[in-house]
């Protein structure tokens, strides 16, 4: 069976799919992944075929450092740019399917993949890294906040948010017209699939986010899909030397979400009295800090006393997997949700929103993370639970239902 994963977005959207694809290939499936060109090495290193989706979402969504001028044309300009990105991704998705596929796994920002699948007469399954289904258990992630509105409020506002305009609505309409399909809005298509209890697999651990009681039967909390290991990777010698030359440091990195002045990070770490590994700059940053580029979280995080990050889904998962305390500095969309889960599970202090990030607030949060023994205990317990989960199993079960003709 030829599986095509459609994964527009940043590295955090692509790496888990590449890890899942690697596992599926070991089980005999042929896997191709459609993603932005910047992540071709991530896909190829996993052993999967790369198919390009034009664009660079990381550049588009990157936020300026706290206190910096963030003006870039306003909300209308950002919406237009995001819509253009989605339109390019939709065109790329069509080309990727034309190259051959028996089933599509589509992430949460690729609803147009369902339109392409309909035109080609092949099944499409959701493969989400965020819980975007309306539920009483959490507020909608587009609120950029994890503050609960109460069960009724979460559900109602979630439903209204799902029915509101989205930057991929236009691309979906255009594709349906181009492919000769009947008129159906993105919202109507999602409503139809919801009523049919269509399968949506979630690469989320139920240990971290328990499956909501009001989800329909087709919504599956599969467990995390871990990035594929690069067998040829070796850690930089200067990083190895730094780690061996003192107590365990604290990692600080914010992925694709935000530019943060390294000076803020270094002053915050020094206020907390810890050594630091800072992602986004390279080389020595004094006797007590080192800058690094791309280093696998699976290798690095277990060597840390704590990790400070933007609370992206994949980075949060990596922190839990490592069993170390975390300080979450969320910026937008689903990040506040994952930040709130770190605190709720007792694996770190309360989130520090990026707009409130200062050397003093960062230093206080790091000091609390490394100085509270219960955080380490809870983090290790979560890591032990995750080690017993296998997020590939529900995915294989869904694919086998398709192979046997029992998929709905």
C-alpha positions in Angstrom: 0.0 0.0 0.0 1.3 3.5 -1.0 0.7 5.9 1.9 1.0 9.6 1.2 1.4 11.9 4.2 0.4 15.6 3.6 2.2 17.7 6.1 2.3 21.4 5.4 3.7 23.4 8.3 7.0 23.7 10.2 9.6 21.1 11.2 7.5 20.2 14.2 4.7 19.2 11.8 7.0 17.1 9.6 9.3 15.3 11.9 6.6 13.2 13.7 5.2 12.2 10.4 8.6 11.2 9.1 9.1 9.1 12.2 5.7 7.4 11.7 6.5 6.9 8.0 9.8 5.3 8.9 8.0 2.8 11.2 5.4 2.1 8.5 8.0 1.4 5.9 9.6 -1.2 8.3 6.2 -2.9 8.2 6.1 -3.0 4.4 4.2 0.2 3.5 5.5 2.5 0.8 5.5 6.0 2.3 5.9 9.4 0.7 5.6 12.7 2.6 4.6 16.0 1.0 6.2 18.9 2.9 7.9 22.2 2.4 11.4 22.0 0.7 13.2 23.0 3.9 12.3 19.7 5.4 13.3 17.4 2.6 16.3 16.2 4.6 14.0 15.3 7.5 11.9 13.2 5.1 14.8 11.6 3.2 16.8 10.8 6.3 13.7 8.8 7.6 13.8 6.7 4.5 10.6 8.0 3.0 10.1 9.6 -0.4 9.9 13.4 -0.4 7.3 15.3 -2.5 7.4 19.1 -2.4 4.7 21.5 -1.1 5.8 25.0 -2.1 6.3 27.6 0.5 8.0 28.3 3.9 5.5 28.5 6.8 8.3 28.9 9.4 9.3 32.2 7.9 5.7 33.4 7.7 4.7 32.6 11.3 8.0 33.5 13.1 7.4 36.0 15.9 9.8 38.8 16.8 11.6 38.9 20.1 9.7 40.3 23.1 9.8 44.1 22.9 10.8 44.2 19.2 8.8 45.9 16.5 6.5 43.2 15.2 4.7 45.2 12.6 4.5 43.4 9.2 1.4 44.8 7.6 -1.2 43.8 10.2 -3.7 41.0 10.5 -5.1 41.4 7.0 -1.7 41.1 5.4 -0.9 38.0 7.5 -4.2 36.4 6.6 -3.5 37.0 2.9 0.0 35.6 3.2 -1.3 32.5 5.0 -4.0 32.0 2.4 -1.4 32.2 -0.3 0.7 29.6 1.5 -2.3 27.3 1.8 -3.1 27.7 -1.8 0.4 26.7 -2.8 0.2 23.7 -0.4 -3.1 22.7 -2.0 -1.6 22.8 -5.5 1.4 20.8 -4.2 -1.0 18.2 -2.6 -2.7 17.6 -5.9 0.7 17.0 -7.6 1.8 14.7 -4.8 -1.3 12.6 -5.2 -0.9 12.5 -9.0 2.5 11.0 -8.3 0.8 8.0 -6.8 -1.1 7.1 -3.6 -3.5 4.5 -2.3 -4.4 6.4 0.9 -3.7 9.9 2.3 -2.9 10.8 5.9 -3.6 14.6 6.2 -2.6 16.9 9.0 -5.0 19.4 10.6 -4.2 22.3 8.2 -4.6 20.2 5.0 -8.4 19.7 4.7 -8.0 20.2 0.9 -6.4 16.7 0.9 -9.9 15.3 1.4 -11.1 17.0 -1.8 -8.2 15.6 -3.7 -8.8 12.2 -2.3 -12.4 12.4 -3.3 -11.5 13.2 -6.9 -9.1 10.3 -7.1 -11.4 7.9 -5.4 -9.0 7.0 -2.6 -9.5 7.2 1.2 -8.2 10.0 3.4 -7.6 9.8 7.1 -6.8 12.7 9.5 -3.4 12.5 11.1 -3.4 15.3 13.6 -0.8 16.6 16.1 -3.3 19.0 17.8 -6.8 18.4 19.2 -8.8 20.6 16.9 -12.1 18.7 17.3 -14.6 20.9 19.3 -14.8 19.5 22.9 -15.9 20.4 26.4 -12.4 19.3 27.6 -10.4 22.2 26.2 -10.9 25.6 24.5 -10.2 25.9 20.7 -6.5 26.2 20.0 -7.0 29.2 17.7 -7.8 31.2 20.8 -4.0 31.3 21.6 -5.0 30.5 25.2 -5.4 27.4 27.4 -7.8 29.2 29.7 -10.9 27.0 30.0 -14.3 28.6 29.2 -16.0 25.8 31.2 -17.4 22.6 29.6 -20.3 24.3 27.8 -18.2 27.3 26.7 -15.3 25.2 25.4 -17.7 23.2 23.3 -19.8 26.0 21.9 -16.9 28.3 21.2 -15.0 25.4 19.7 -17.9 24.6 17.3 -18.2 28.2 16.3 -14.5 28.5 15.7 -14.6 25.3 13.6 -17.4 26.8 11.5 -15.6 30.1 11.0 -13.5 31.2 8.1 -10.0 29.7 7.6 -7.1 30.4 5.2 -7.6 27.0 3.5 -11.2 27.6 2.6 -10.4 29.3 -0.7 -7.9 26.6 -1.8 -10.5 23.9 -1.0 -13.1 25.7 -3.2 -10.6 26.2 -6.0 -9.5 22.6 -6.0 -13.1 21.2 -6.0 -13.9 23.4 -9.0 -10.7 22.4 -10.8 -11.3 18.7 -10.1 -14.9 18.8 -11.3 -16.3 18.0 -7.8 -19.7 19.2 -6.6 -19.8 22.3 -4.4 -19.1 21.6 -0.7 -17.6 24.0 1.7 -14.7 23.0 4.0 -17.1 23.4 7.0 -19.7 21.2 5.3 -17.2 18.5 4.5 -15.9 18.4 8.1 -19.5 18.3 9.4 -20.3 15.4 7.1 -17.2 13.4 8.2 -18.0 14.1 11.8 -21.5 12.7 11.4 -20.0 9.6 9.8 -17.5 9.2 12.6 -14.6 9.4 10.1 -11.3 8.3 11.4 -8.9 10.9 12.7 -5.7 9.7 14.2 -4.0 11.9 16.8 -0.2 11.6 17.4 -0.8 12.6 21.1 -0.3 10.5 24.2 -3.3 9.9 26.3 -1.0 10.0 29.3 -0.4 13.7 28.5 -3.9 14.6 27.2 -6.6 12.0 28.2 -9.0 11.2 25.4 -12.1 13.5 25.9 -15.3 11.8 26.8 -17.3 13.7 24.2 -15.1 12.7 21.2 -16.9 10.5 18.6 -15.7 6.9 18.1 -13.6 7.7 15.0 -11.3 10.1 16.9 -8.3 8.1 18.1 -5.7 9.2 20.6 -2.9 7.0 19.1 0.1 8.1 21.2 3.1 10.1 20.1 4.8 9.6 16.7 8.5 10.0 17.5 10.9 11.5 15.0 13.1 9.0 13.2 16.6 8.6 14.5 19.4 9.7 12.2 21.8 6.7 12.6 24.7 8.6 11.1 24.5 11.6 13.4 27.3 12.4 15.9 27.2 15.1 18.6 29.5 18.1 18.1 32.8 17.6 20.0 32.5 21.1 21.6 29.0 20.2 22.9 30.2 16.9 24.3 33.1 18.7 26.0 30.8 21.3 27.5 28.4 18.7 28.9 31.2 16.8 30.5 32.8 19.9 32.1 30.3 20.7 34.8 26.8 20.0 36.2 23.9 19.2 33.9 22.9 22.5 32.1 19.5 23.8 31.1 18.4 23.7 27.4 16.7 26.9 26.0 15.3 26.9 22.5 12.1 28.2 20.8 12.0 26.3 17.5 10.2 28.0 14.6 8.0 30.2 16.9 10.0 33.2 17.9 13.3 35.1 17.8 14.6 35.6 21.3 17.6 37.7 22.1 20.3 35.4 23.3 21.2 38.1 25.9 17.9 37.6 27.6 18.5 33.8 27.7 22.0 34.1 29.1 21.1 36.6 31.7 18.1 34.5 32.8 20.2 31.4 33.1 22.9 33.2 35.1 20.3 34.6 37.4 19.2 31.1 38.1 22.7 29.9 38.6 22.7 27.3 35.9 24.8 26.5 32.8 22.9 26.8 29.5 22.7 25.1 26.1 21.1 27.7 23.7 19.6 26.7 20.4 19.6 29.2 17.6 23.2 30.5 18.0 26.4 28.6 17.7 29.7 28.4 19.6 30.9 29.3 23.0 28.8 31.9 24.9 31.2 32.2 27.8 32.4 29.6 30.3 28.8 28.7 31.4 26.9 28.5 28.0 27.2 27.1 24.5 25.2 27.8 21.4 24.0 24.9 19.2 22.3 24.2 15.9 20.1 21.3 15.2 20.7 18.5 17.8 18.2 15.6 18.2 16.1 16.1 21.3 16.2 12.4 22.0 19.9 12.6 22.6 20.1 16.0 24.2 17.2 16.4 26.5 18.0 13.5 28.9 21.3 15.2 29.6 19.7 18.4 30.8 18.6 19.5 34.2 15.5 21.1 32.7 14.3 22.2 29.2 12.9 25.7 28.3 11.0 25.8 25.1 8.0 27.2 23.2 5.7 24.3 24.0 5.3 23.1 20.5 3.6 19.7 20.3 6.8 17.8 19.3 9.2 19.6 21.6 6.8 19.2 24.6 6.6 15.5 23.8 10.4 15.2 23.6 10.6 16.9 27.1 8.1 14.4 28.6 10.0 11.5 26.9 13.3 12.7 28.5 11.8 12.7 31.9 13.1 16.2 32.9 11.3 19.3 34.1 10.2 21.9 31.6 9.6 25.6 31.5 7.1 26.4 28.8 7.2 29.8 27.0 4.2 29.6 24.7 3.5 31.9 21.8 0.3 30.9 19.9 -2.2 28.3 18.7 -1.7 24.9 20.5 1.3 26.0 22.5 -0.6 27.4 25.4 -2.5 24.0 25.7 0.7 22.0 25.9 2.2 24.5 28.3 -0.8 24.1 30.5 -0.4 20.3 30.4 3.2 20.5 31.6 2.0 22.4 34.7 -1.1 20.4 35.2 0.9 17.1 35.2 3.4 18.5 37.7 6.3 18.4 35.3 7.2 22.1 35.5 6.1 25.5 36.8 3.3 27.6 35.4 3.8 28.7 31.8 5.7 31.9 31.1 4.0 33.5 28.1 6.5 34.8 25.6 5.2 38.4 25.8 6.2 38.3 29.5 9.7 36.9 28.9 12.4 38.9 30.6 15.7 37.9 32.2 14.2 38.1 35.6 11.0 36.1 34.8 13.1 33.5 32.9 15.6 33.2 35.7 12.8 32.7 38.3 11.1 30.0 36.2 14.4 28.1 35.6 15.3 28.3 39.3 11.8 26.9 40.2 12.1 24.1 37.6 15.5 22.8 38.7 14.9 23.5 42.4 11.5 21.7 42.9 12.2 17.9 43.4 8.5 17.0 42.7 8.9 18.3 39.1 11.6 15.7 38.4 9.7 12.9 40.0 6.6 13.6 38.0 8.5 14.1 34.8 10.2 10.7 35.2 6.8 9.1 35.9 5.4 10.5 32.7 8.5 9.2 30.7 8.0 5.7 32.1 4.3 5.8 31.0 5.3 7.0 27.5 7.8 4.2 27.1 5.0 1.7 27.3 3.0 3.3 24.5 3.3 2.7 20.7 1.6 5.3 18.6 2.1 3.2 15.4 -0.4 0.5 16.4 -3.6 2.4 15.9 -2.3 3.8 12.6 -1.6 0.3 11.3 -5.0 -0.8 12.4 -6.6 2.0 10.4 -4.6 1.1 7.3 -5.5 -2.6 7.6 -9.2 -1.7 7.7 -8.7 0.0 4.4 -6.8 -3.0 3.0 -9.6 -5.3 4.1 -12.3 -3.1 2.8 -13.8 -2.4 6.2 -12.9 1.3 6.4 -15.7 3.8 6.7 
